[in-house]
Amino acid sequence: MLAEPAPALSDLALGLVVVALAVRLGRAPTVNRHWRTSFWWAGIAALAGFVHHGFVKFSDRWDEPSWAVISAMVVVAVSYLLAATVAEVLGPRHHKTFWLLRSVGIVAYAGLAVTGHAGVTALLACESLTMVSILILWGVAARRRDPMAGPMIIALAASGAAAGTKALDPDVTGRVALDPTSVYHLAQIAGMVLLYFAVSTPRRPGPEPSPAT
């Protein structure tokens, strides 16, 4: 018997789909390795979410530590998403740019921690700043008419909309016999599938990336 059947099973579905997509990306040698790594971490985090909602929720002792570990996995997945975006939009040698953008969320969380607002929720909220950086970079790519930009922006918007479903009133999601968390998991499947297709968009030769700064 599962502690939270709907969240657990929807997380399991999300995890299986994302892992399958990660495997498919592994068969595409032209895809930047950071995309594959991001998918793997996201898929593993969702599978860990199945264990969390299904079994760990029975334990008050391990509930919060388990959620903290899953949140850390999500942070790693977002980090690789940013790394892949920097490599695609700016070029593979922009390591300083990656760390500059990555530090935005880290510094924001450090500020919250200093003021006594540290926690998993605050950590995930600060990661939204990293996602904004990713969207801005793809906006730059769109201005350059990069064929990958349009599908990528749509995929990221879909993932953002999926995240927004967590704020829905349970009475609303209850009409389809689901809670907001389960709706988020299922909606995120669409976001990850769109992201997979965006990553798989055929590249066209473009201008040489500018030298690393």
Disulfide bonds with the S-S distance in Angstrom:
none
